[in-house]
Amino acid sequence: MKYVNLGTTGLKVSRICLGMMTYGSKSWREWVLPEVDARPFVKRALEAGINFFDTADVYSLGESEIITGRLLREFGKRENLVIATKVNGALSDDPNDRGLSRKHILQSIDNSLKRLGTDYVDLYQIHRYDSNVPIEETMEALHDVVRAGKALYIGASSMAAWQFVQAQSVSQRHGWTQFVSMQNHYNLVYREEEREMIPYCRATGVGLIPWSPLARGFLAGNRAANKTGDTVRSMSDPFANQLYFADGDFRVLDVVRKLALARGISNAQIALAWMLHKPGITSPIVGASKMYQLDEALAAEDVTLSSSEIAELEGPYVPHPVLGY
């Protein structure tokens, strides 16, 4: 496993981040794995050298954080781990139990730390932008979380580039903590982030840790044109139907399949290798509900693509509307 700095920080993270949304409670999502089934994935990830784990308070309404904390304590050492979680999503019907107000952020970090069983998280991220709260309130609250030692760094997730610039500028102006990472929606069939967000992050040293690098399984080839598939997630993930399945997406998938067949490797390895070749990409967040999926993600790190192969993969892409936030 290779390790790289998260943006311009001194924090070293593995080139693959294990996304923990897959592990939690089936009452939240049918395709989620309970703790007993999650154990071998965390163990395998740590044995392979993955040190970066991403979750969120809203995943399984806190159960994902509980499982993440338990398994990382069982198989790892806290000082060797990079634990990331997120805040914003609604955890109950209470109007203050959501969003990026000072009240919710300060309550949420304490609740997340309790569920994770740790004194601090390495990376505390806002799970989308909250237009109902002044950005000054959000950024000052995040700064106070860092000053209190409850988070070492802060990061952001999908939003418009101008919103991210605004947040960074506000923090810089007040001398508050700035975001060191952007968890954005980016993959071979959704590349709109190449227009503004990725160039801005590269220019300012913000690390990119994309979510859905395999397009929720679409690039792995487990979705059909009629929006069905042969996995539990492909049959019970309506969000994917909102993101993918345009005609152009299938043309990209055809090229992925062609190169995978020629190389004798999986679609997922080709798609992740493309991602890892892109400038500025720090650590794609990969989910795995079957062990071969994790093994393919690990193997993708060693796949080298030529410039002509990259051009072939990118050739069929057509512009998309904004998706994911």
MARVOKOL-518574 format. One line per field, with one value per residue (C-alpha): residue in three letters; x negated, y negated, z negated. Coordinates in nm, 2 decimals, decimal comma, always signed. Each point is the difference from the previous one (the first is absolute). Layout:
residu: (Ala	...) .
xx: (X	...) .
yy: (Y	...) .
zz: (Z	...) .
END
This chain:
residu: (Met	Lys	Tyr	Val	Asn	Leu	Gly	Thr	Thr	Gly	Leu	Lys	Val	Ser	Arg	Ile	Cys	Leu	Gly	Met	Met	Thr	Tyr	Gly	Ser	Lys	Ser	Trp	Arg	Glu	Trp	Val	Leu	Pro	Glu	Val	Asp	Ala	Arg	Pro	Phe	Val	Lys	Arg	Ala	Leu	Glu	Ala	Gly	Ile	Asn	Phe	Phe	Asp	Thr	Ala	Asp	Val	Tyr	Ser	Leu	Gly	Glu	Ser	Glu	Ile	Ile	Thr	Gly	Arg	Leu	Leu	Arg	Glu	Phe	Gly	Lys	Arg	Glu	Asn	Leu	Val	Ile	Ala	Thr	Lys	Val	Asn	Gly	Ala	Leu	Ser	Asp	Asp	Pro	Asn	Asp	Arg	Gly	Leu	Ser	Arg	Lys	His	Ile	Leu	Gln	Ser	Ile	Asp	Asn	Ser	Leu	Lys	Arg	Leu	Gly	Thr	Asp	Tyr	Val	Asp	Leu	Tyr	Gln	Ile	His	Arg	Tyr	Asp	Ser	Asn	Val	Pro	Ile	Glu	Glu	Thr	Met	Glu	Ala	Leu	His	Asp	Val	Val	Arg	Ala	Gly	Lys	Ala	Leu	Tyr	Ile	Gly	Ala	Ser	Ser	Met	Ala	Ala	Trp	Gln	Phe	Val	Gln	Ala	Gln	Ser	Val	Ser	Gln	Arg	His	Gly	Trp	Thr	Gln	Phe	Val	Ser	Met	Gln	Asn	His	Tyr	Asn	Leu	Val	Tyr	Arg	Glu	Glu	Glu	Arg	Glu	Met	Ile	Pro	Tyr	Cys	Arg	Ala	Thr	Gly	Val	Gly	Leu	Ile	Pro	Trp	Ser	Pro	Leu	Ala	Arg	Gly	Phe	Leu	Ala	Gly	Asn	Arg	Ala	Ala	Asn	Lys	Thr	Gly	Asp	Thr	Val	Arg	Ser	Met	Ser	Asp	Pro	Phe	Ala	Asn	Gln	Leu	Tyr	Phe	Ala	Asp	Gly	Asp	Phe	Arg	Val	Leu	Asp	Val	Val	Arg	Lys	Leu	Ala	Leu	Ala	Arg	Gly	Ile	Ser	Asn	Ala	Gln	Ile	Ala	Leu	Ala	Trp	Met	Leu	His	Lys	Pro	Gly	Ile	Thr	Ser	Pro	Ile	Val	Gly	Ala	Ser	Lys	Met	Tyr	Gln	Leu	Asp	Glu	Ala	Leu	Ala	Ala	Glu	Asp	Val	Thr	Leu	Ser	Ser	Ser	Glu	Ile	Ala	Glu	Leu	Glu	Gly	Pro	Tyr	Val	Pro	His	Pro	Val	Leu	Gly	Tyr) .
xx: (+0,00	-0,12	+0,06	+0,03	+0,05	+0,36	-0,02	-0,28	+0,03	-0,25	+0,26	-0,08	+0,29	+0,02	+0,08	+0,32	+0,25	+0,25	+0,35	+0,19	+0,36	+0,03	-0,01	+0,28	+0,37	+0,22	+0,29	-0,17	-0,08	+0,06	-0,34	-0,19	-0,20	+0,02	-0,30	-0,06	-0,03	-0,20	-0,28	-0,20	+0,00	-0,15	-0,25	-0,10	-0,03	-0,24	-0,20	-0,04	-0,12	+0,31	-0,02	+0,28	+0,37	+0,29	+0,35	+0,27	+0,24	+0,30	-0,11	+0,24	+0,08	-0,31	-0,04	-0,28	-0,21	+0,06	-0,11	-0,29	-0,13	+0,04	-0,17	-0,29	-0,06	+0,00	-0,23	-0,20	-0,19	+0,15	-0,33	-0,04	+0,35	+0,15	+0,37	+0,24	+0,36	+0,26	+0,27	+0,32	+0,25	+0,33	-0,03	+0,35	+0,32	-0,13	-0,06	-0,34	-0,12	-0,13	-0,19	-0,31	+0,11	-0,24	+0,24	+0,01	-0,37	-0,11	+0,26	-0,08	-0,38	+0,05	+0,26	-0,23	-0,30	+0,21	+0,13	-0,35	-0,15	-0,29	-0,11	-0,04	+0,06	-0,28	+0,24	+0,33	+0,20	+0,32	+0,23	+0,11	+0,05	+0,28	+0,15	+0,22	-0,29	-0,24	-0,34	-0,17	+0,19	-0,09	-0,37	-0,04	+0,16	-0,23	-0,30	+0,11	+0,03	-0,37	-0,11	+0,16	-0,20	+0,30	-0,11	-0,35	+0,12	+0,33	+0,12	+0,30	+0,22	+0,19	+0,10	-0,04	-0,35	+0,11	+0,13	-0,32	-0,20	+0,23	-0,06	-0,38	+0,00	+0,21	-0,24	-0,31	+0,14	+0,07	-0,30	+0,21	-0,08	+0,04	+0,11	-0,28	+0,21	+0,29	+0,21	+0,16	+0,20	-0,24	-0,04	-0,03	+0,37	+0,03	-0,29	+0,17	-0,23	-0,29	+0,15	-0,05	-0,03	-0,29	-0,21	+0,07	-0,10	-0,32	-0,09	+0,05	-0,14	+0,33	+0,00	+0,26	+0,16	+0,29	+0,31	+0,15	-0,31	+0,18	+0,33	+0,18	-0,10	+0,09	-0,36	-0,05	+0,27	+0,26	+0,28	+0,21	+0,15	+0,34	-0,14	+0,00	-0,29	-0,08	-0,12	+0,21	-0,13	+0,06	+0,36	+0,06	-0,20	+0,23	-0,26	-0,22	+0,29	+0,00	-0,37	-0,09	+0,15	-0,02	-0,08	-0,35	-0,07	+0,04	-0,24	-0,26	+0,08	-0,06	-0,35	-0,07	+0,11	-0,21	-0,32	+0,07	+0,05	-0,32	-0,20	+0,16	+0,11	+0,34	+0,19	-0,04	-0,38	+0,01	+0,23	-0,19	-0,34	+0,13	+0,10	-0,34	-0,17	+0,18	-0,20	+0,10	+0,19	-0,11	+0,21	+0,32	+0,26	+0,09	+0,29	-0,01	+0,27	-0,17	-0,37	-0,10	+0,11	-0,25	-0,27	+0,07	-0,03	-0,33	-0,13	+0,09	-0,28	-0,25	+0,17	-0,18	+0,20	-0,16	+0,09	+0,18	+0,21	+0,09	+0,10	+0,21	+0,18	+0,08	+0,09	+0,37	+0,09	+0,28	+0,09	+0,24	+0,22	-0,12	+0,05	-0,06	+0,08) .
yy: (+0,00	-0,35	-0,30	-0,36	-0,33	-0,12	-0,32	-0,22	+0,14	+0,23	+0,27	+0,32	+0,20	+0,32	-0,03	+0,19	-0,11	+0,26	-0,15	+0,12	-0,09	+0,36	+0,12	-0,08	+0,09	+0,16	-0,20	-0,30	+0,15	+0,36	+0,04	-0,10	+0,27	+0,05	+0,00	+0,37	-0,01	-0,33	+0,15	+0,18	-0,31	-0,22	+0,27	+0,05	-0,37	-0,05	+0,30	-0,14	-0,33	-0,22	-0,25	-0,24	+0,07	-0,22	+0,00	-0,25	-0,05	+0,04	+0,34	+0,25	-0,29	+0,04	+0,38	-0,03	-0,21	+0,25	+0,29	-0,19	-0,09	+0,36	+0,17	-0,25	+0,04	+0,38	+0,02	-0,32	-0,25	-0,35	-0,18	+0,19	-0,08	-0,30	-0,01	-0,23	-0,07	-0,26	-0,23	-0,15	+0,27	+0,03	+0,25	-0,05	-0,21	-0,27	-0,32	-0,06	+0,36	-0,08	-0,25	-0,21	-0,23	-0,06	+0,19	+0,31	+0,01	-0,02	+0,26	+0,22	+0,02	+0,11	+0,26	+0,13	+0,03	+0,20	+0,23	+0,05	+0,05	-0,25	-0,33	-0,16	+0,06	-0,07	-0,16	-0,16	-0,08	-0,19	+0,24	-0,25	-0,38	-0,15	-0,31	-0,05	-0,09	-0,29	+0,14	-0,21	+0,19	+0,34	-0,08	-0,15	+0,30	+0,24	-0,21	+0,04	+0,37	+0,01	-0,24	+0,23	+0,30	+0,19	+0,00	-0,04	-0,12	-0,10	+0,08	-0,06	+0,20	-0,06	-0,36	-0,27	-0,13	-0,36	+0,13	+0,17	-0,31	-0,20	+0,23	+0,00	-0,38	-0,06	+0,22	-0,16	-0,35	+0,08	+0,22	+0,31	+0,36	+0,06	+0,31	+0,24	+0,24	+0,02	+0,32	-0,05	+0,20	+0,11	+0,31	+0,09	-0,06	-0,32	-0,24	-0,34	-0,07	-0,04	-0,34	-0,20	+0,20	+0,22	-0,28	-0,22	+0,27	+0,08	-0,37	-0,05	+0,33	+0,16	+0,38	+0,18	+0,31	+0,08	+0,19	+0,26	+0,06	+0,30	-0,19	+0,21	+0,32	-0,12	+0,00	+0,35	+0,12	+0,10	-0,22	+0,05	-0,26	+0,06	-0,11	+0,35	+0,22	+0,33	-0,14	-0,11	-0,35	-0,02	+0,10	-0,23	-0,32	-0,26	-0,27	+0,16	-0,02	-0,37	-0,03	+0,24	+0,20	-0,27	+0,14	-0,15	+0,17	+0,34	-0,11	-0,07	+0,34	+0,17	-0,14	+0,10	+0,36	+0,01	-0,11	+0,23	+0,30	-0,09	-0,02	+0,30	-0,20	-0,13	-0,30	-0,14	+0,02	-0,20	-0,27	-0,04	+0,00	-0,28	-0,19	+0,06	-0,14	-0,33	-0,29	-0,13	+0,32	+0,10	+0,30	+0,12	+0,13	+0,36	+0,20	+0,38	+0,24	+0,30	+0,08	+0,02	-0,37	-0,10	+0,22	-0,16	-0,35	+0,09	+0,15	-0,31	-0,19	+0,21	-0,05	-0,24	-0,15	-0,16	-0,34	+0,15	+0,23	-0,30	-0,20	+0,30	+0,02	-0,37	-0,03	+0,10	-0,23	-0,25	-0,29	+0,07	-0,22	-0,06	+0,32	+0,10	-0,33) .
zz: (+0,00	+0,09	-0,22	+0,10	-0,18	-0,04	+0,20	-0,14	-0,35	-0,15	-0,05	+0,19	+0,13	+0,20	+0,37	-0,06	-0,27	-0,12	-0,01	-0,30	+0,12	+0,11	-0,36	-0,25	-0,02	+0,27	-0,14	+0,15	+0,34	+0,11	+0,15	-0,32	-0,18	-0,38	-0,23	+0,02	+0,38	-0,01	-0,22	+0,28	+0,22	-0,26	-0,09	+0,36	+0,06	-0,29	+0,10	+0,35	-0,14	+0,03	-0,28	+0,11	-0,09	+0,08	-0,16	-0,09	-0,29	+0,23	+0,13	-0,16	-0,23	-0,21	+0,02	+0,27	-0,24	-0,28	+0,22	+0,14	-0,35	-0,13	+0,29	+0,02	-0,37	+0,04	+0,30	+0,00	-0,22	-0,03	+0,06	+0,34	+0,13	+0,19	-0,10	+0,19	-0,07	+0,12	-0,13	+0,15	+0,07	-0,20	-0,29	-0,13	+0,05	-0,23	+0,21	-0,17	+0,05	+0,35	+0,20	-0,07	-0,28	-0,29	-0,22	+0,22	+0,08	-0,37	-0,10	+0,29	-0,05	-0,36	+0,10	+0,28	-0,23	-0,25	+0,27	+0,15	-0,34	+0,06	-0,14	+0,34	+0,37	+0,25	+0,25	-0,07	+0,31	+0,09	+0,18	+0,27	-0,02	-0,22	+0,16	-0,30	-0,23	+0,04	+0,12	-0,28	-0,26	+0,14	+0,05	-0,35	-0,15	+0,19	-0,10	-0,37	+0,05	+0,12	-0,28	-0,25	+0,12	+0,12	+0,36	+0,16	+0,34	+0,17	+0,34	+0,22	+0,24	+0,32	+0,06	+0,27	+0,04	-0,09	-0,33	-0,08	+0,09	-0,22	-0,30	+0,04	+0,04	-0,31	-0,20	+0,14	-0,08	-0,36	-0,06	-0,05	+0,10	+0,38	+0,18	+0,10	+0,21	+0,23	+0,02	+0,34	+0,25	+0,27	+0,22	+0,37	+0,07	-0,21	+0,07	-0,04	-0,30	+0,25	+0,10	-0,32	-0,33	+0,09	+0,16	-0,31	-0,24	+0,19	+0,02	-0,38	-0,13	-0,11	+0,00	+0,21	-0,14	+0,25	-0,09	+0,23	+0,21	+0,15	+0,05	-0,26	+0,18	+0,35	+0,12	-0,15	+0,25	-0,25	+0,14	+0,31	+0,23	-0,15	-0,34	-0,15	-0,11	-0,17	-0,34	-0,30	+0,04	+0,37	-0,07	-0,29	+0,06	+0,16	-0,05	+0,27	+0,25	-0,05	+0,08	+0,28	+0,29	+0,27	+0,35	-0,02	-0,33	+0,17	+0,28	-0,27	-0,16	+0,33	+0,02	-0,36	+0,08	+0,32	-0,19	-0,29	+0,23	+0,19	-0,33	-0,16	-0,30	-0,13	+0,10	-0,35	+0,02	+0,33	-0,14	-0,32	+0,17	+0,22	-0,32	-0,16	+0,31	-0,02	-0,13	-0,34	-0,10	-0,35	-0,10	+0,16	-0,25	+0,09	-0,15	-0,01	-0,09	+0,16	-0,07	+0,37	+0,03	-0,27	+0,16	+0,34	-0,15	-0,16	+0,33	+0,20	-0,17	+0,21	+0,33	+0,23	+0,29	+0,31	+0,11	+0,30	-0,23	-0,21	+0,31	+0,12	-0,34	+0,00	+0,37	-0,02	-0,29	+0,05	-0,24	-0,28	-0,21	-0,36	-0,19	-0,36	-0,19) .
END
